[in-house]
Amino acid sequence: MQDETPRHPLHDLTTEQMLLGSILRDPTAAIPIARQHVQPTDLYDEVHQMVLELCYSFDDEGRAINPTVLNAWVKHNPAVKELNKI
């Protein structure tokens, strides 16, 4: 029998969205701060986890992080579609 207890008993989806919004608004300033405090697995929402991991990966590769790029990635990512979040 699988435990139905949430992985994170305390979570705030609005705060997760604010974190991701801050990264999209100013990735140069927000990512270094976010990396000090938040890992993707710290987030409750699985899509938020994937987006944060993508932002960190893009930053590591020196790629642009912006809403257009992330929107295209989310819409075409099979893992996100499997979560039925879109």
N, C-alpha and C positions, 0 to 999 in steps of 0.2 A: 504494500500500500504506500502510495506516494504522499509525502507530507505536503499539505496544502497551505502551510504557513508562508507568507510572503518572504522573499529573500531579504528584503529590507523592511522591517516593520515600520520604520519611520522614513517617509519619503515625501517629497513635495515636487510634483511635476512642473509647477510654475517656476520654481527655483531652477530646475534643470533647463527649462526653456530659456530662462534669463541668462544662464551661463552660456548656452549655445548662441543666444542672440548677441551677447557681449563679444564672443569670439568672432562672429560674423561681422559685427560692426567695426571692430578694431583688432584683428588677429595678432598684429605685431605686439600690442600691449597686453592683450588678454591671455594669449597662450602661455607665456612664461609663468604668469601668476596661476593660471589654471593647473598647469603641470605640477606646481608645487603642492597643490592641495587636493586635486581630483584625478582619479584614474577612471577610465571608462566603466570598469566594473563597479565603481561606487554609485553609479546612476541606477535608478530603478527601472526606467523604461528602456527596453531593449533597442529601440530605434535610436534613442538618445545615446545609448552606449556606442552604437555603430557610428553615429555622426561624430561623436567626440573622438573616437579612434581614427576616423577618416581625417578630421581636422589635424590631429597630432601627426598622422602619417604625411599629410600634405605639407605640414610645416617642416617636418624632417627632410622632405624632398625639395623644399624650396618652392613648392607650387602655390599658386594663388588659392586663397580660401575666400569664397564669396557665395552669396545665396544662389546664384545661377548655377555654379558648378555643383554645389551640394544638392540642389533640387534635381538636376539631371542625374546625379549619382543615385539618389534615393528612388527616383522613378524607375530606374533601370536595374536596380539591385535585386536579384532573386531572393536574397535572404530577407530583405525588407518585405517583399511581396508575400513571402511565406508567413510572416507575422500578421498578415491581414490588417496592416496599419494604414494602408493607402486605399 
